[in-house]
Amino acid sequence: MAGPGRHLTRRGVLAAGSGAAAAAAVGALGRPRRPAEGTATAPAAYAAPAALTPQQQAGQRVVLSYSGTTVPQSLLDQISAGQAAGVIFFGGNISSLAQITSAVAQLRQANQSSPNPAPLLLMTDQEGGQIRRLPGAPVQSAKQIGASADPAGAAATAGTGAGNLLRSVGMNVNLAPVLDVYRTAGDFEDQYERSYSTDPEVVSVCGSSFITAQRATGVAATAKHFPGLGPASATQNTDLRPVTLRTSLSELRNIDEIPYVAALTAGVDLVMVSWAIYSRLDSAHPAGLSPTVVQSELRDRFSFTGVTVTDAINAGALSALGTPGQNAVTAAAAGMDLILDASQDVTKGKAVVSALATALQNGTLDATASAAALGRVNALRNRLF
């Protein structure tokens, strides 16, 4: 369903725009298949710099954050020391395009003295509509795009607009698009119009068109929130509290996971994994802490070899399970490559780094798996500007 009372069939969606690549991906009834060689999800060949300390190895898997519009010296020092993969920016960090451009330049300068001067991952949520950290494109919400006369074309325009805007201020990663397939008006994803449609094929076409267009600007795309937050009700917000989704395996396979087939075919760079518990996949763990979801479902079933990234490690959904540092170790052990610290507090982010470093040193985290994760992160960094 693309807007009230308007159902777009697969043929109708494809006829409405330039969704040929997405059509091919969706064609086999959503069955996952291995992306073509040469896409962003091809196996990483880049090796991490030699002789990194455990603290540096850990830090280069953590995305940090800060509060206010002035970059704190502690963050610059952390980056110079080689103990950060990148930075996520929130609305409170941005007062104007000129101001955030200057802040980004400071971070990039600090990274020049790092033992790994590969480009930092500098990211934000520029989804469109109400969910925009920077003033500017895309102005349309995902729901407006999905309900438009040309969903694929509108999504491509949004992807180009988002990519060009982020690139203009020096950012190289967008935590978009959302591939959740919402269910009912006003539910968790629909209340802010973050979902393209209730029709997984419309979401597939829009998501892949956004990804393709944005990647053409040189900005990496992130598909979220695997395996899908579409079934969540208006109050089931993982930022605030634990969420369990009892969606059947058939529904997950045939609705929620379908857009990821098209996204991987389009070469999506990162996949963000949800903090909800999916009782039909793993009833004991939030998805981002579950080897069943991260490894068996995303890595093995979908053959995804790109970068996995957590949602905020400080989320309310995890607060009863341990400290952010403890949960970061569990996430890394489950197969998450990048840990996203959204506390907007550099000290708290450094505590996450230290927890990962300790886990590396005492063997809690497997050294081979950790090196592979760091290799995927570095491969992404070296593809970006």
N, C-alpha and C positions, 0 to 999 in steps of 0.2 A: 504494500500500500504506500503510495507516494502522495501524501496529503489526503484530507478527508474526502472519502467517496471516490477516490481516483486510484484505480489499480493499474499499474504498468506491468504488462507481461514482459517476459525476457525479450521477445521480438520487438515489442514496442519501445523498450528502453534502448536497445541497440539501434533501432531506426532513428531514435531521437538525437543521436550524437555520434561522436567518433570513438565508440567503445570497442573497437575491433579486438584489441589485445585482451581486454577484460572478457569479451565474449568467448574467446578461445579458452581462457582459464576456467570460466564457469561451465563451459560446454559439456564436460564429462560429469555432469550431475554433482559437481563440487568435490570430486575425488582428488585428494592431494596428489601432486606429482612434483618431481624434482625440477627446480628452476633450470633454465638453460645455462650452460657454461658462459661465463663472462658477465653475468648479472651481479648485482651487489651482494647476493647471497652465496656466491661461489666460495669454496673453501679458502680461508685466508692463508696467504703464503708469507706474510710479513712476520718476521721474528722480533720479539721485544728486545730492547737494548740489553746487552750483557751487563752483568755485575750490578744489577739493581738490588738495593737492600730490601728485606721483607717489608719495611715501612713504605718504600717506594713502589714495590710491586702491588701492595694493597691499595695505596693511594691512587694509583693509576687505574683503579677499577671503581673509583668513587667520584660522583658528580656532587660538588659542593654548592652551597648557597649562602647568601648574606642578606642583611636587612639594610634598608635605606638606599640612598642614591650615591653614596660615597663608598668606593671599594676599600674595605679595611686592609691595613697593612698585613694583618695576620693571614689573610687569604693570598695576597701577593707572595708572602714568604712561603706559604704552603705550596704554591705553584712552582716557585723558583727551586724549591727543594725536591721537585719531582714527585710530589705526593698528592696529585690531583689529576683526574681524567678530564675534568671540565667543570663548567659552572652552569646552573640553571637560573634564569632570571624570572622574577615575578613582577607584578604591576608596581609594587612599592619600590622597585629598583629603577624605575623608568619615569623621568619627568618630561623628557622630550627626546626626539630622535638624536639631536646633537649630543645631549648629555650621555645617552647610553652608548653612542658610538665612541665617545671618549673613554668611558668605563671599559668597554670591550678592548680598546687599544691598550689600556693599562695592563689588562690581563694577558693579552698576547705578548706584550713586552716582557712581563715577568717570566713567561714561559720560555723565552729565548735562552735563559741561563739554566733551564732545567736539564737534567741528564737525558731526558727524552723530549727534544724540542718539536716533536710532531704536533700539528695543530691541536689545540684544545678543542674539546666538544663544548661548544657554546650554544645553549639551547633555551627554548621557551615554548609555551603553549600558544601557538597562533593558529587556532582551529578555524576561526571565523565567527561572525555573529557576536554573541555575548562573550565568547571565550577568546579574547585577544589581549595579549599583554602589551603589544605595540599599537599605536594609533595608525590605522591604515588597513590595507587588504589582508584577508578577504572580508568584505563587509557582509556578504550573505552568510547566513547560518547554514549548517549542513542540511537541516530540514528544508530550508528554502531551495537549496540546490537540488535535493532529491525530488522535490515537487515541481521543479521548473519544466518548461517545454523541452529543454535539451539538458538533461542531467549530466551527461558526460562532458559536454562542452562547458557548462557552468562550473563543474568540478575542476576541469583543466584550467579555466581562468583563475579560479581560487588558488590552485596549487602554484601557478605562475606568480600570482600576486603575492602570496605568502613568501615564496622563495626569494623573489626580488627584494621584498621589504627586509627580510632577515639578512640577506646578503649585504644590503646597503648599510647596515649598522655593524656588520662584522660577525654576525651569528651564522652558524653553519649546520644546525640541527633544529628541526621543528618536531615537537612532540605531537604530531598529527599525521594522518587523519584518524578520527575515531571510526572504527569499523563495527561498533555495536549495533545490533538490529533491534530497535526498540519494539515494544509490544503494544502498549496502550498510551493514549494521550495523557500527558502529564507525569509519566513515570520518570525514573531516575535520569535517563538520557534525554527524554523528550522535553522535560521541563525547561531545559536550557537550549533546546533544539540542536543538540550535539549529534544526533543520529540522522543519517540521510533518509531512512525509510524503515517501514516494517517489512519490506520485501528484501530478502537477502541478495537478490540479483541486482536490484537497484543500488544497494550498498556496495556490492562488488564492483559495478561499473563506475560509480562515483569515486570510490576509494582508489581504484587502480588509475583512474584518470588524474586524480589529484597527485598521487605518488609520481606518476610518470612526468607530469608537468613540473612539479616542484624539483625533482631530481635533475631536470634539464637546466635548472638555474644554478646547480652546484650545491644545493642545500639538501641534506639527508632527511629522509622521511621516516616516521615511526608509526607503525600500525598498532592500535590499542583498542580495547584492553582484552587480550587473549585469555581464555577462549570466548569471551563475550560477556558484557554486562547488560545486554539488551533485556534480559528477563527481570532485572532488578526493579523493585517498586520505588516510588518517590522517596521513601525513607531509608532505603537500603544503600547507604552511602559509606563506602569503605574508608573514606577519609575520616569518618567520625566513629564508626563502630564495626564490630564483626558482622559479616554478611554471609549467609549460607543460601545458595541457589540450588533448588532441588529439581532443576530442569532435567528431563529425561535425556539419556544418551542419544536417542534418535533425534530429539529436537536440537541438541547441541551440534550434532553432526550435520543435520540438514538445514539448519537456520544459522546458528551463531558462528560456526566455523567456516561457512561457505565463503565469506568475503576474503578470508586469508589466502585462499587458493589464488584468487586474482591478484592480491597484494604481493605474494611471493613471485608470481610470474612477472609482475611489473618491476621487480627488483628492489622491493622495500629494504631499507638498510637496517632498521631496528624493529623489534617487536617488544612492546611493553605487556607484561603479564599482570593480570588482575590480582587483587588481594582477596577476592571473594573465595569462599569454599564452594566447590562444585561437587555435590555429594555423589554424583554418578561417576565421577572420575577419581576423586580422593576425598573421602568424607572427613579426614582427620587434619588436613592442612590447607591453608590458603594457597591458591594456585601458584603464586610466586615463590612459595616455600616447598613446593611439591615436586620431587623428581618425576613422579608419574605425569604431571602436567607439562613440566618444562622439558624433560628428556623424552619420555615415551610419546607424548602427544605432539609437542611442537618440533623437537629435534628429529625424532624418528619417524613419526607418522607424516609430518609435513616436509621432512628433509630440509628444515631451515638451518642454514649454516652461518647466518649473519649474527648480529649482536642482540642479545637479550638484555632488557633493561627493566628494573623494578619500577613500580609506582613508588610513591613516597615511602621510604623506610620508616618514617615517623608516623605513619597513618594509624588512626584509631583502631582499625581492624586488627592490628598486631600488638597493641599495647599490653594486652594480658598475656602475651606469649614470651615476653622478655624485653630487654632494652633494645634500642635501635641497633646497637653493636651486635648483640646476640642474634637478633633477627637477620642482620646483614650476613653473618656467618652461615646461618641456616639457608638463606637465599643463595649464597655463593655455592654451598654444598649441593643445593638442588639443581644448579646449572645456570644461575643468573650471572651474566658477565659484568654488567654495570649496576652499581648500587646508587640509587638516587636519594641523596639527603636533602630534604626540602624544609629543614628546620629553620632556615634563614639565620643560622648561628654557626659561625665557623668553628667554634670550640666543640659544638656537638658533632659537626661533621668530622673533625679530627678524631673524636672518640670512636666513630665508626671505622675510620682508617686503622686506628690502633687495635681494635678488636679483630679486624681481618688479619693484620700483621701477626698478632699473637697466635691466631688460629693456623696461620701458615707455618710459624716457627715450631709449634707443638704438634703438628701433624693432624690437627683436626680437619684442615682442608688439604685435599690431595694436591701434591705439588705439580703433577703432570696435568691434571685438569685445570688447575689455576693458571699454569703457563699457557694452556690452550685458550682460556678465556681472555687472558691479557693479550695474546696474539690477535684474537679477533677484534678486540678494542683498538689495538694499534693499527691493524689493517684499515679499519674505518677511519681513524684519525689521519692516516697518511693518504687517504683518498680525497680528503677535504681540503679546503683552503684555509 
